[in-house]
Amino acid sequence: MRCPYCRTIDDKVVDSRAASDGAAIRRRRECLTCGRRYTTYERIEEVPLLVRKRSGAVVPFDPAKVVDGVLKAAAGRPRVDDVEAASLAASVEEQLRAAGPQVSSEEVGLAVLDRLRHLDDVAYLRYASVYKGFEGVDDFAREAEILQEQGLEKKTEPKPHPSVSGE
């Protein structure tokens, strides 16, 4: 490390501790030439997550695009708000980062669909209609049938048995 005062590279570490909730290490250093102290931070260099589009272009992953798509699909739905959409986008990004530094746009879409399926079935169908390129009512019906077969549709509260109602 080069001293910010005299520009030499002779120094020693006086103190090290975690910083930024463990995301960095703060080091106090002392220059062996001029004797002055200074602080440095060591952080992990994050590898950018890249998305390979159908056209072959490679672009950086943008969680704001996921949030925007989810909010459009969930417009007017009570279960999906800005916070829920941002959480979904963060979850998708975490999954994709685990898959590697470059993923396909198809992987992004499938990860979003998987989370929407569990969050809101109508938003799921809306998102799927754009992502999967639905061309008619039959496509919607087929996808809704798949949702029902998987048992992921909204369940209604079971009604209590009359003898258990306490009357």
N, C-alpha and C positions, 0 to 999 in steps of 0.2 A: 504494500500500500504506500502510495506517495504522500508525504507530509504536505498538507495544504499551505503551510507557512514557508518552509525552506526548500520544498520540492525534493528532498532526499527520500530514499526508500528504506532507510534503516529505522525500524520502529519495533516496539514490543506491545503485546496485548496486556493491558492492565486489568480489565474486567470484561466479562462476557455474560449476557443474560438474554432471555427471550423477550421479544417485543412484538407488538401487534398481534396479541393473542396467539403467539407461537408461529406466526407467519414469517417472522424475521428474527435474526440474532443481532442484538446491539452490542458493539464492541467499543470499549474505550481504549485508545491507543496512546502511547507516548513516543514521541520522536526521540531517537537516541542521539541525534545531531544537535537539535535546538532545544530539546527538553519540553517542548509544548505538547499539550494533549488535545486530542480530537476524537470525534465519534464517527464510526462507520456502521453501516447496516448491511447484513448479508441476507439476501432473499433468494427464493427459488425462481429461476427464470421459467415462466410458464410458456409451454409450447402452444402456439396458436392452433385452435381447432379449425380445420378447413373442410369445406363442403364441396364435393364434386357434383356439379349440376348435370342434368341429362344432356345438355349441349356439350359437355366436356370441360366447360369452364370451372375453375377452382376459385372459390371465394371464401373469405373468413366467415365462420359461424356468427350469426347475429341473433342473439336471444330476443331482441326487440321485434324481429320479423315473426318469431314464434308467438310472442305475446299478441301481436297485431292479428295474426291469423286466428288464434284462439278466441280473441275478443270479437272478431267479426262472426265467427261461427256461433258464438254464445250470445250474440246480441239479443237483449230482451229476456234472457234466461236468468232466473234468480240465483242459481247456484254458482255462477262463474263471474267473479269480479276481477278488478285489476290485480289484486293481491294473489288471488288464486291462479290467474293466468301467469303472473311472474313466477310463482312457485312451480307451476308446471314447466315453464321454460327452463328454470334452473335445474329441475329434475332431469329433463331431457338432455341438457348440456352435460350434466354429470355422467349420465349413461353413455353418451356419445364419446366423451373424453376417455372413458374406460375402454372403449372399442378401439381407440387409436387416434393418431393425429389427423387422419383424413377419413371422412365418412361420405357416403353418397346422400344425395337429397332424398332418396327413397327411404334410407334409414332414419332420417330426420322425421319424415312424414309418418312412418310407421310408429316411431316412438311417441309422437304427439297423439296419434290415433289411439294408441294403447292407453294413454293416460286419460284422454277425453272419454273413452268408453266407460271408465270407472267413475268419472266425474259427472257427466251429463249426457244422456243418450241422444237428446235432440241436437246438442252441439256436436256430438260425435258424427251424427248423420250429415249435418251441414258441412262439416270439415271433410268428411269422406266424399261427399258429393263433388267437391272441388278437387281434392287430392286424387281421387280415383276416376275423375272425369265422367260422372254419371251423365247418361244421355236421355233418360226417361224415368217414368214412374216405376217401371219394372226394376231398375237398378236400386231405387230407394227401397222397394218392397223386399228385394233379395237381401239387402244389407240389414234391414230391420228384422227380417226372419233370422238371420245369423245372430243378431244381438239377442233375440228371444231364446234361441237354442242354447246359447251360452249362459243363459240365466242371469244376464247382467242388467235386465230391465229393472226399473224401479219397482220395488216390492211395496205392497200396501201393508199397513199395520194389521196383524191378525186380530179379529174381533174376539173378545173374551167369550168363553162358553157361558150360557145363561145361568148355569148352576154355580159359576165361580164369580159372578158379578157382585156378590155381597148383598143382594136384595132379599 
